[in-house]
Amino acid sequence: MSSIQRLLPGARLSEAVVFNGMAFLAGQVPEDTSRDAEGQTAEVLSLIDNVLAQLGTDKTRILDATIFLADLADYDAMNRAWDAWVPAGHSPARATVEAKLANPAWKVEIKIVAAL
């Protein structure tokens, strides 16, 4: 039976859970809420890079991304940061939805599933 590994487990969530060669990241949110949607997205993508590196993988191994936007009017701004970040030929499956996020200052939250 494969073991389950948890990265930075807390009372409510783990930063990531690894099982059977797959990494499931918690939703990543910006720390600097003064930035616009493109800036917040760029920050979140950098956080994702850091978590993936801690797990020994990288963005070329992302299988699935779910992007939550507080306002779909920010879709183009989010995509500018996303398009600059995703390596050519490594686009994951992706869904983008509008959602009321836990902190009203957050413009974006991104959840990732990646292969190790």
C-alpha positions as CSV (number, residue, x, y, z in Angstrom):
1,M,0.0,0.0,0.0
2,S,1.4,3.4,-0.9
3,S,2.0,5.8,1.9
4,I,0.5,9.3,2.2
5,Q,3.0,12.2,2.8
6,R,1.9,15.6,4.0
7,L,3.9,18.8,3.5
8,L,3.5,21.3,6.3
9,P,0.4,19.7,7.9
10,G,-1.7,21.9,10.0
11,A,-4.9,21.6,12.0
12,R,-7.1,22.6,9.0
13,L,-5.0,21.7,5.9
14,S,-1.7,20.5,4.5
15,E,0.3,22.7,2.0
16,A,0.4,19.6,-0.2
17,V,-0.4,15.9,0.0
18,V,1.5,13.3,-2.0
19,F,0.1,9.9,-2.8
20,N,1.0,7.4,-5.5
21,G,3.3,9.7,-7.4
22,M,0.9,12.6,-7.4
23,A,1.1,15.9,-5.6
24,F,-2.2,17.7,-4.6
25,L,-1.5,21.3,-3.6
26,A,-3.8,23.3,-1.3
27,G,-5.2,26.4,-2.9
28,Q,-2.5,29.0,-3.1
29,V,-3.4,32.6,-2.4
30,P,-1.5,35.9,-2.5
31,E,0.2,37.4,0.5
32,D,0.4,40.9,-1.0
33,T,-3.2,41.9,-1.5
34,S,-2.3,45.4,-2.6
35,R,-1.4,44.1,-6.1
36,D,-3.8,43.9,-9.0
37,A,-5.1,40.6,-10.4
38,E,-2.1,40.1,-12.7
39,G,0.3,40.8,-9.8
40,Q,-1.5,38.5,-7.4
41,T,-1.6,35.8,-10.0
42,A,2.2,36.1,-10.6
43,E,2.8,35.9,-6.8
44,V,0.6,32.8,-6.5
45,L,2.4,31.1,-9.4
46,S,5.7,31.8,-7.7
47,L,4.3,30.2,-4.5
48,I,3.3,27.2,-6.5
49,D,6.8,27.0,-8.0
50,N,8.2,26.9,-4.4
51,V,5.9,24.2,-3.2
52,L,6.5,22.1,-6.3
53,A,10.3,22.5,-5.8
54,Q,10.0,21.3,-2.1
55,L,8.3,18.2,-3.5
56,G,11.0,17.6,-6.1
57,T,8.9,18.4,-9.1
58,D,8.1,21.5,-11.2
59,K,5.5,23.3,-13.3
60,T,6.2,21.1,-16.4
61,R,4.7,18.2,-14.4
62,I,1.4,20.0,-13.6
63,L,-1.5,17.8,-14.7
64,D,-4.5,19.9,-13.6
65,A,-5.1,23.5,-12.4
66,T,-8.3,25.0,-11.0
67,I,-8.3,28.8,-10.9
68,F,-10.7,30.7,-8.7
69,L,-11.3,34.3,-9.5
70,A,-13.2,36.7,-7.2
71,D,-14.3,38.5,-10.4
72,L,-14.3,37.1,-13.9
73,A,-13.5,40.7,-15.1
74,D,-9.9,39.8,-14.0
75,Y,-9.8,36.8,-16.4
76,D,-7.5,38.6,-19.0
77,A,-5.2,40.0,-16.3
78,M,-4.9,36.5,-14.7
79,N,-4.2,35.0,-18.1
80,R,-1.3,37.5,-18.8
81,A,0.5,36.2,-15.7
82,W,-0.5,32.6,-16.4
83,D,0.6,32.7,-20.1
84,A,4.0,34.2,-19.1
85,W,4.5,31.4,-16.5
86,V,3.4,28.2,-18.3
87,P,6.2,26.7,-20.4
88,A,5.4,26.2,-24.1
89,G,4.1,22.6,-24.6
90,H,3.3,22.0,-20.9
91,S,-0.2,23.5,-20.6
92,P,-2.1,21.5,-18.0
93,A,-5.8,20.7,-18.1
94,R,-7.4,23.8,-16.5
95,A,-10.7,25.3,-15.3
96,T,-11.3,28.9,-14.2
97,V,-14.4,29.8,-12.2
98,E,-15.7,32.8,-10.4
99,A,-15.9,32.3,-6.7
100,K,-16.3,34.2,-3.5
101,L,-12.9,33.7,-1.9
102,A,-12.3,33.5,1.9
103,N,-10.5,36.8,2.0
104,P,-12.2,39.7,0.1
105,A,-8.8,41.1,-0.7
106,W,-7.8,38.0,-2.7
107,K,-8.4,38.3,-6.4
108,V,-7.2,34.7,-7.2
109,E,-6.7,31.3,-5.7
110,I,-5.1,28.4,-7.6
111,K,-5.2,24.7,-6.8
112,I,-2.8,22.4,-8.6
113,V,-2.4,18.6,-9.1
114,A,1.1,17.6,-10.4
115,A,3.0,14.4,-11.1
116,L,6.2,13.9,-9.1
